């Protein structure tokens, strides 16, 4: 009976170790994907900022583009904060509302 119980316990420990390894691999893949998406978003923001700078400062399209870029940057920052909190295992602070930067 003891041999059966030890065999069952050993098999259970192996399953648990395999499950933890799978979870770690999944977490690592998710983190890499999040970082890749955030970096791609930042690259797009920089590209559009470069395009906006080619327009005259008083051009209405430039103002609209800069305003849209500011909003996109806030969204990207929130995504980065959430990803960091997920990695740290902490809870992100409550969103105080729609803060707008000029």
Phi, psi and omega per residue, in radians:
X1 nan -0.735 -3.137
X2 -1.090 -0.689 3.133
X3 -1.111 -0.731 3.118
X4 -1.123 -0.784 3.138
X5 -1.095 -0.749 3.101
X6 -1.142 -0.684 3.087
X7 -1.110 -0.731 3.100
X8 -1.119 -0.746 -3.139
X9 -1.128 -0.709 3.117
X10 -1.112 -0.750 3.115
X11 -1.124 -0.687 3.111
X12 -1.119 -0.739 3.126
X13 -1.115 -0.686 3.101
X14 -1.115 -0.757 3.121
X15 -1.085 -0.738 3.129
X16 -1.110 -0.774 3.122
X17 -1.098 -0.736 3.126
X18 -1.128 -0.707 3.128
X19 -1.117 -0.734 3.113
X20 -1.137 -0.700 3.113
X21 -1.123 -0.708 3.092
X22 -1.107 -0.740 3.112
X23 -1.093 -0.747 3.125
X24 -1.100 -0.730 3.130
X25 -1.135 -0.718 3.125
X26 -1.140 -0.770 3.114
X27 -1.064 -0.710 3.130
X28 -1.124 -0.724 3.124
X29 -1.151 -0.714 3.125
X30 -1.119 -0.760 3.127
X31 -1.071 -0.767 3.127
X32 -1.103 -0.707 3.121
X33 -1.140 -0.767 3.113
X34 -1.050 -0.802 -3.123
X35 -1.130 -0.692 3.118
X36 -1.107 -0.776 -3.139
X37 -1.143 -0.727 3.133
X38 -1.140 -0.703 3.109
X39 -1.156 -0.686 3.097
X40 -1.116 -0.731 3.103
X41 -1.081 -0.742 3.114
X42 -1.121 -0.681 3.096
X43 -1.090 -0.720 3.093
X44 -1.118 -0.726 3.107
X45 -1.041 -0.787 3.136
X46 -1.090 -0.685 3.130
X47 -1.112 -0.805 -3.140
X48 -1.196 -0.573 3.061
X49 -1.106 -0.706 3.109
X50 -1.104 -0.696 3.112
X51 -1.150 -0.755 -3.130
X52 -1.080 -0.622 -3.117
X53 -1.197 -0.321 3.102
X54 -1.352 -0.296 3.122
X55 -1.483 2.649 3.090
X56 -1.052 2.542 -3.080
X57 -0.962 -0.563 -3.091
X58 -1.656 0.123 -3.126
X59 -1.237 2.279 -3.109
X60 -1.056 -0.612 3.129
X61 -1.142 -0.644 3.114
X62 -1.117 -0.766 3.129
X63 -1.074 -0.770 3.126
X64 -1.098 -0.734 -3.124
X65 -1.150 -0.761 3.124
X66 -1.115 -0.704 3.107
X67 -1.101 -0.763 3.111
X68 -1.128 -0.681 3.111
X69 -1.129 -0.670 3.096
X70 -1.072 -0.774 3.108
X71 -1.123 -0.737 3.133
X72 -1.100 -0.661 3.122
X73 -1.134 -0.700 3.086
X74 -1.078 -0.749 3.129
X75 -1.099 -0.745 3.131
X76 -1.109 -0.730 3.114
X77 -1.098 -0.728 3.114
X78 -1.098 -0.731 3.106
X79 -1.088 -0.724 3.110
X80 -1.119 -0.764 3.111
X81 -1.068 -0.787 -3.141
X82 -1.105 -0.735 3.125
X83 -1.092 -0.717 3.131
X84 -1.123 -0.748 3.134
X85 -1.148 -0.627 3.085
X86 -1.116 -0.748 3.123
X87 -1.141 -0.673 -3.122
X88 -1.368 -0.306 -3.077
X89 1.342 0.401 3.129
X90 -1.888 2.931 3.124
X91 -1.689 2.249 3.110
X92 -1.185 2.650 3.110
X93 -1.142 2.728 3.110
X94 -1.099 2.495 3.103
X95 -1.273 2.081 -3.099
X96 -1.292 0.124 -3.116
X97 2.050 -2.900 -3.084
X98 -1.543 1.637 3.086
X99 -1.503 2.389 -3.077
X100 -2.130 2.242 3.100
X101 -1.782 2.623 3.083
X102 -1.828 nan nan
